[in-house]
């Protein structure tokens, strides 16, 4: 008998799953432009990855390209959309109806990728009974009751950082199995809970750091050229 608490093993590596939407986006673009076939070399060249990596990644989605021709673009788009789950409708609850949470509730584009926010939850009683973009807002106290009625098992976490761990535990205790974490706090969860961290602050830190490095290199170059000129 298998151990339900054992570490989960996934067939598709996470880096591959992160790249597949890039391939899909490019395939959708060339499909609109009327292209019929698309090679892994073309994909690699236009999204700046190695062609062998593209071929290996696409091997996980069970699609075969034709020699010297490539992949059928329409077929590639359909298979990637289905494989990534974008053609299914997955309902989610959002926790923390602040500025970021409100922005996500206004984002109708999420439904194009198979995610429908069914309700929002907040600790502010004045928000209960209201709605944003036709999505009802409830007090956090009503979460468990609504989860039992709907079976929603995906949660979007957009609460203030100091509340992230506490609310994530409430989510998990109430039946949430996958958390899309938008806070900069690295929440601690059991091994059987899926967490995807999407901190805009972390990406900002990387961007600022890289920009500062470029500025420092430019200063060093200018200083070097000035020293050479003075000599």
C-alpha positions as CSV (number, residue, x, y, z in Angstrom):
1,X,0.0,0.0,0.0
2,X,1.4,3.4,-1.0
3,X,2.2,6.0,1.6
4,X,-0.1,9.0,1.0
5,X,2.4,11.3,2.9
6,X,5.3,10.4,0.6
7,X,6.8,13.2,-1.5
8,X,4.8,13.7,-4.7
9,X,6.6,12.9,-7.9
10,X,5.7,14.7,-11.1
11,X,6.4,13.4,-14.6
12,X,7.0,16.8,-16.2
13,X,9.9,18.9,-14.8
14,X,8.8,22.4,-13.6
15,X,11.2,24.3,-15.9
16,X,9.5,22.6,-18.9
17,X,6.1,23.6,-17.6
18,X,7.3,27.2,-17.3
19,X,8.5,27.2,-20.9
20,X,5.5,25.4,-22.5
21,X,3.3,28.6,-22.3
22,X,6.0,30.5,-24.2
23,X,5.8,28.0,-27.0
24,X,2.0,28.2,-27.0
25,X,2.0,32.0,-27.1
26,X,4.4,31.9,-30.1
27,X,2.4,29.2,-31.9
28,X,-0.8,31.1,-31.4
29,X,0.9,34.2,-32.9
30,X,2.1,32.4,-36.1
31,X,-1.3,30.7,-36.4
32,X,-3.0,34.1,-36.6
33,X,-0.4,35.0,-39.2
34,X,-1.5,32.1,-41.4
35,X,1.5,29.8,-40.8
36,X,0.7,26.1,-41.2
37,X,3.9,24.5,-39.9
38,X,6.4,25.5,-37.2
39,X,9.8,23.9,-36.5
40,X,11.5,23.7,-33.1
41,X,14.3,25.8,-34.6
42,X,11.9,28.6,-35.4
43,X,10.4,28.5,-31.9
44,X,13.9,28.5,-30.4
45,X,15.1,31.4,-32.5
46,X,12.1,33.6,-31.7
47,X,11.9,33.1,-28.0
48,X,15.6,32.8,-27.3
49,X,16.0,29.2,-26.1
50,X,18.0,26.3,-27.4
51,X,16.3,24.2,-30.2
52,X,17.2,20.9,-28.5
53,X,15.4,22.1,-25.4
54,X,12.3,23.0,-27.3
55,X,12.2,19.5,-28.9
56,X,12.8,17.8,-25.5
57,X,10.1,19.9,-23.8
58,X,7.5,19.1,-26.6
59,X,8.3,15.4,-26.2
60,X,6.3,15.5,-23.0
61,X,3.1,16.6,-24.7
62,X,3.1,13.7,-27.1
63,X,3.2,15.6,-30.4
64,X,5.4,14.5,-33.3
65,X,6.8,16.9,-35.9
66,X,7.3,16.0,-39.6
67,X,10.9,15.8,-40.9
68,X,12.0,19.0,-42.6
69,X,8.5,20.5,-42.0
70,X,8.0,20.7,-38.3
71,X,4.8,20.7,-36.2
72,X,1.3,21.4,-37.5
73,X,0.7,24.8,-35.9
74,X,-3.1,24.3,-35.3
75,X,-2.5,20.8,-33.8
76,X,0.4,22.2,-31.6
77,X,-1.8,25.0,-30.2
78,X,-4.7,22.6,-29.4
79,X,-2.4,20.0,-27.8
80,X,-0.5,22.6,-25.7
81,X,-3.7,24.3,-24.5
82,X,-5.2,21.0,-23.4
83,X,-2.0,19.7,-21.8
84,X,-1.5,22.9,-19.8
85,X,-5.1,22.8,-18.6
86,X,-6.1,26.1,-20.3
87,X,-9.1,24.5,-22.0
88,X,-10.6,23.3,-18.7
89,X,-12.5,25.6,-16.3
90,X,-10.9,25.7,-12.9
91,X,-12.6,27.7,-10.1
92,X,-10.6,29.5,-7.4
93,X,-11.2,31.5,-4.3
94,X,-9.2,34.7,-3.8
95,X,-8.1,35.7,-0.3
96,X,-7.4,39.4,0.4
97,X,-9.4,41.9,-1.5
98,X,-6.9,44.8,-1.4
99,X,-5.4,46.6,-4.3
100,X,-3.7,43.6,-5.8
101,X,-6.6,41.2,-5.1
102,X,-9.0,43.7,-6.6
103,X,-6.8,44.0,-9.7
104,X,-6.9,40.3,-10.2
105,X,-10.7,40.2,-9.8
106,X,-10.9,42.8,-12.6
107,X,-8.6,40.6,-14.8
108,X,-11.0,38.9,-17.2
109,X,-8.0,37.4,-19.0
110,X,-7.5,34.7,-16.4
111,X,-10.6,32.9,-17.7
112,X,-8.9,32.5,-21.1
113,X,-6.3,30.3,-19.4
114,X,-8.9,28.2,-17.5
115,X,-9.1,30.0,-14.2
116,X,-12.3,31.5,-12.9
117,X,-12.3,33.3,-9.6
118,X,-15.6,32.3,-8.1
119,X,-15.5,34.4,-4.9
120,X,-13.3,36.7,-2.9
121,X,-12.7,36.7,0.9
122,X,-11.6,39.4,3.3
123,X,-11.6,40.1,7.0
124,X,-13.2,43.5,6.5
125,X,-16.9,43.2,7.3
126,X,-17.7,46.3,5.2
127,X,-16.6,44.4,2.0
128,X,-19.0,41.4,2.7
129,X,-21.9,41.4,0.4
130,X,-20.3,43.6,-2.2
131,X,-18.8,42.4,-5.6
132,X,-16.0,43.3,-7.9
133,X,-16.4,42.6,-11.6
134,X,-19.5,40.4,-10.7
135,X,-17.4,38.3,-8.3
136,X,-19.1,38.2,-4.9
137,X,-17.1,39.2,-1.8
138,X,-17.6,37.4,1.5
139,X,-16.1,37.6,5.0
140,X,-13.4,35.1,5.7
141,X,-15.7,33.4,8.2
142,X,-17.9,32.1,5.4
143,X,-15.0,30.4,3.5
144,X,-15.4,26.9,4.9
145,X,-19.1,26.8,4.4
146,X,-18.8,27.9,0.7
147,X,-15.9,25.5,0.1
148,X,-18.0,22.6,1.3
149,X,-20.8,23.6,-1.0
150,X,-18.6,24.2,-4.1
151,X,-15.6,22.0,-3.7
152,X,-13.3,24.7,-4.9
153,X,-9.7,23.6,-4.1
154,X,-7.6,26.4,-5.6
155,X,-6.8,29.5,-3.6
156,X,-5.2,32.8,-4.6
157,X,-3.3,34.5,-1.7
158,X,-3.1,38.3,-1.9
159,X,-3.2,39.2,1.8
160,X,-0.7,41.5,3.6
161,X,2.6,39.8,4.2
162,X,2.1,39.5,8.0
163,X,-1.2,37.6,7.4
164,X,0.1,35.2,4.7
165,X,1.0,32.2,6.9
166,X,-2.1,32.4,9.1
167,X,-4.5,32.7,6.1
168,X,-2.7,30.0,4.2
169,X,-3.3,27.6,7.1
170,X,-7.0,28.6,7.2
171,X,-7.2,27.9,3.4
172,X,-5.6,24.5,3.8
173,X,-7.7,23.5,6.8
174,X,-10.8,24.5,4.8
175,X,-10.0,22.3,1.8
176,X,-7.7,24.3,-0.5
177,X,-5.1,22.0,-2.1
178,X,-3.3,24.5,-4.4
179,X,-2.2,28.0,-3.5
180,X,-1.2,30.7,-6.0
181,X,0.8,32.9,-3.6
182,X,1.2,36.6,-4.6
183,X,2.8,37.7,-1.3
184,X,6.6,38.0,-0.8
185,X,6.3,35.7,2.2
186,X,7.3,32.0,1.6
187,X,4.5,30.2,3.3
188,X,5.1,26.9,5.0
189,X,2.7,24.1,3.9
190,X,2.4,20.3,4.1
191,X,4.1,18.3,1.3
192,X,0.7,17.4,-0.4
193,X,-0.2,21.1,-0.9
194,X,0.8,22.7,-4.2
195,X,2.2,26.2,-4.0
196,X,3.2,28.5,-6.8
197,X,4.9,31.7,-5.7
198,X,4.4,34.8,-7.9
199,X,5.9,37.7,-6.0
200,X,6.1,40.8,-8.2
201,X,8.5,42.2,-5.5
202,X,11.0,39.4,-6.1
203,X,10.9,40.1,-9.9
204,X,11.4,43.8,-9.2
205,X,14.4,43.0,-7.0
206,X,16.0,41.1,-9.8
207,X,15.3,43.8,-12.4
208,X,16.6,46.6,-10.2
209,X,19.7,44.6,-9.4
210,X,20.5,43.9,-13.1
211,X,19.9,47.6,-13.9
212,X,22.3,48.7,-11.1
213,X,24.9,46.2,-12.4
214,X,24.6,47.8,-15.9
215,X,25.0,51.3,-14.5
216,X,28.1,50.2,-12.5
217,X,29.6,48.7,-15.6
218,X,29.0,51.9,-17.5
219,X,30.6,53.9,-14.8
220,X,33.7,51.7,-14.8
221,X,33.9,51.9,-18.6
222,X,33.7,55.7,-18.5
223,X,36.3,55.9,-15.8
224,X,38.6,53.5,-17.7
225,X,38.3,55.5,-20.9
226,X,38.9,58.7,-19.0
227,X,42.1,57.3,-17.4
228,X,43.3,56.1,-20.8
229,X,42.6,59.5,-22.4
230,X,44.5,61.3,-19.6
231,X,47.5,59.2,-20.2
